[in-house]
Amino acid sequence: MATKVAKTKIKREKGWLYYLDKKGNVSRARMARGGGKPARGKPQMVAKAGVRREEGFLYFIDKDGDVARTKMARRGGASRRAPARRKGARARVRRSAARKPARRAARRGTRSARRARR
């Protein structure tokens, strides 16, 4: 669930991408495929919000045109982290185990040689 951080009441226009810039203000930039004529230009500041960002939160402009934030979804956590394991080590063990029967068969020789030994 998102919580509102600043009320800006922005009315969105088609073809523009609205976002929170580095300074904590609401800015907008032309979308590459946003409808209307494609125009290159610098981003425009739309509203001064002065939001201070906290780590672990995602900031966005909600449907009412206000700045909101929500906790970022993170996999695992510090308590559930296991020591990193190399993938190659496990794969090497599996490969060598799979080769053993083939090596034994190669030592025995071909089928006809095995039949001759019987």
C-alpha positions as CSV (number, residue, x, y, z in Angstrom):
1,M,0.0,0.0,0.0
2,A,1.4,3.4,-1.0
3,T,1.5,6.4,1.2
4,K,1.3,10.0,0.0
5,V,4.4,12.1,0.6
6,A,3.5,15.4,-1.1
7,K,0.3,16.8,-2.6
8,T,0.9,18.4,-6.0
9,K,-2.4,17.8,-7.8
10,I,-0.8,17.5,-11.2
11,K,-3.0,17.1,-14.3
12,R,-1.3,14.7,-16.7
13,E,-1.1,15.3,-20.4
14,K,-0.9,12.6,-23.0
15,G,2.6,11.9,-24.4
16,W,4.5,12.9,-21.3
17,L,6.3,10.8,-18.7
18,Y,6.0,12.2,-15.1
19,Y,8.6,11.4,-12.5
20,L,10.4,12.6,-9.4
21,D,13.8,14.1,-10.3
22,K,17.0,14.1,-8.3
23,K,16.1,17.2,-6.4
24,G,12.8,15.8,-5.3
25,N,10.6,17.8,-7.6
26,V,8.1,16.5,-10.1
27,S,9.4,16.7,-13.7
28,R,8.1,15.5,-17.1
29,A,9.8,14.4,-20.3
30,R,8.4,13.6,-23.8
31,M,7.8,9.9,-24.3
32,A,9.5,8.3,-27.3
33,R,6.2,6.5,-28.3
34,G,3.7,8.6,-26.4
35,G,1.3,9.8,-29.1
36,G,1.3,13.1,-30.7
37,K,4.4,14.6,-32.4
38,P,7.7,13.3,-31.3
39,A,9.7,16.2,-30.0
40,R,13.2,16.0,-28.4
41,G,13.8,18.4,-25.6
42,K,15.0,18.9,-22.0
43,P,12.8,17.7,-19.2
44,Q,10.5,20.3,-17.6
45,M,9.9,20.9,-13.9
46,V,6.2,20.7,-13.3
47,A,5.9,21.2,-9.5
48,K,8.1,21.8,-6.6
49,A,7.7,19.0,-4.1
50,G,11.0,19.0,-2.3
51,V,10.8,15.4,-1.3
52,R,13.7,13.8,0.6
53,R,14.1,10.2,-0.5
54,E,14.7,7.3,1.9
55,E,16.5,4.1,1.0
56,G,14.3,1.1,0.4
57,F,11.3,3.1,-1.0
58,L,10.0,3.5,-4.6
59,Y,8.7,7.0,-5.3
60,F,6.1,7.7,-8.0
61,I,3.3,10.1,-9.1
62,D,0.0,8.4,-8.3
63,K,-3.3,8.7,-10.1
64,D,-4.4,11.8,-8.2
65,G,-1.2,13.6,-9.3
66,D,0.5,13.5,-5.9
67,V,3.9,12.1,-4.9
68,A,3.6,8.7,-3.3
69,R,6.0,6.0,-2.0
70,T,5.9,2.3,-1.4
71,K,8.3,-0.2,0.2
72,M,10.4,-1.9,-2.5
73,A,10.0,-5.6,-2.9
74,R,13.3,-7.2,-2.2
75,R,14.2,-10.9,-2.5
76,G,15.3,-12.6,0.7
77,G,17.0,-10.4,3.3
78,A,20.1,-10.1,5.4
79,S,18.9,-12.8,7.8
80,R,18.0,-15.3,5.1
81,R,21.1,-14.9,3.0
82,A,23.2,-18.0,2.6
83,P,26.8,-17.9,1.6
84,A,27.2,-17.6,-2.2
85,R,27.9,-21.0,-3.9
86,R,29.6,-21.4,-7.2
87,K,27.4,-22.9,-9.8
88,G,30.4,-24.5,-11.7
89,A,31.5,-26.7,-8.8
90,R,28.1,-28.4,-8.5
91,A,27.9,-28.9,-12.3
92,R,31.5,-30.3,-12.4
93,V,30.6,-33.0,-9.8
94,R,27.5,-34.0,-11.8
95,R,29.4,-34.3,-15.0
96,S,32.1,-36.4,-13.6
97,A,29.6,-38.8,-12.0
98,A,27.8,-39.2,-15.2
99,R,31.0,-40.0,-17.1
100,K,32.1,-42.9,-14.9
101,P,29.9,-45.6,-16.4
102,A,30.9,-44.4,-19.9
103,R,34.6,-44.7,-18.9
104,R,34.1,-48.2,-17.6
105,A,32.4,-49.3,-20.8
106,A,35.3,-47.8,-22.8
107,R,37.8,-49.8,-20.8
108,R,35.9,-53.0,-21.5
109,G,36.0,-52.4,-25.2
110,T,33.3,-52.9,-27.8
111,R,30.3,-55.2,-27.6
112,S,31.9,-57.8,-29.8
113,A,35.1,-57.8,-27.7
114,R,33.0,-58.3,-24.5
115,R,31.1,-61.2,-26.2
116,A,34.4,-62.8,-27.2
117,R,35.7,-62.7,-23.6
118,R,32.6,-64.7,-22.3
